[in-house]
Amino acid sequence: VIILVFLNTLTIASEHYNQPEWLTEVQDVANKVLLALFTLEMLVKMYSLGLQAYFVSLFNRFDCFVVCG
């Protein structure tokens, strides 16, 4: 998960004014793939802990808010 956060940070940081179209397309694909992986991680954690236990943790609530937002 730490590696995914790092890759997401690199993707966001690589955006700049007047960038080539191919870079925008790569960033869009990377954002969609990373979002899918973050969502999958959250859903697996919800399944393994159960919804009630998952939402007891404030960090998990924050994670869900960020992923769904």
Secondary structure, DSSP 8 states (H G I E B T S, - for coil): -HHHHHHHHHHHHT--TT--HHHHHHHHHHHHHHHHHHHHHHHHHHHHH-HHHHTTSHHHHHHHHHHH-
